[in-house]
């Protein structure tokens, strides 16, 4: 979906709740929600937030998401926050196509993946992302960055650790080790099928996707050079129609062009 546009479709969803997505083009958590919406072919109104202007810290946004992070989905004006929670909500309310296993044990396995992916790789990818992409923006803000850090409800402690050159060597290496551990776990799971839970594409694949795409954008794809199943998984993901919709032009980043970050 092009930035800022409203996705439109036929009247099949007439009478269902109005969906508004507050997101950012380059936000990995926004990307996973856009993937979920695209998989379900759901109509929604797009509200792009400008990170450079700290729109995610505006009082109006904090009123709908007190964590001050992106994305937020509003449903008839009521907020659903946290990207994985949003994906689970969408799969519960709009069950076709189903992105969760039909049985309780399968859903438990999927939710275990979701919790692991949020706790380990989703957190770990922030470190190399900030080092490569956002340090320049932070330095550009100068003293204003300290104000941003103080106003950030959820990640102020993380941002306080960022120096003029980014995170230190120890923190960076630890994040890369966590990412490699994730890749090993994913590779083992892919022995049983083309997707994390076997034959069927699920929310687990959606939640994993932005981390690997960001790693690729940062030039870290060599980390799975010895894991061909991981590489094949990413190729299959990119071939899905939802991928081009979620990753609309300008929504991926390169280290050489960080001025594109909004």
C-alpha angles and dihedrals in degrees: 000000000000113000114276097007126127113239111231132195139159125294094271090111096045111144095020121118120290111249123207119182119203105197148133127242096235099036110116091209090052089051094057092052091048089052091053093048091048093049088055094041090230124172115232141158114248122221111183114204119210108228092191088061092044092238089156087066097048113120090240091059094041087056089065097033114025090186090068093222133123136281120039125172117205119200112198086334097312116117129237111188136188116054098243091046089052091052092049090048092052092049092050096047097037103035098175118114090025113225096183130070116264095232130068095239091051091050090049090054090049094050090049087056091048093053093046093047092050094046099043120022098021089055095039096053090060091072099059090035092057092043094052104031115019108037090083091053091048092050090047090057091052111177088002088071091065088055090051091050092051092048095049107103099196112026105031092117091052093049091048088066093059113104129192089278095039127250121353125259096260094053092044093050091047091054091050090050090054090049091051091049088054092051091052091050092048092048091053091050092050091064086081099053147330092283135046094262096038125260099001129074109234146171087275090066091046093052092048095047103078093052093056093042090052091048089053091049090051092051093251095123090107085076089078098038089114093045107073093172089062092049091049091049091054092049091051090049092052090051093059114101090233092065096066090046095050094041097048118176111296096020096103123073137219126197090232095059106041091145086079091074109110 
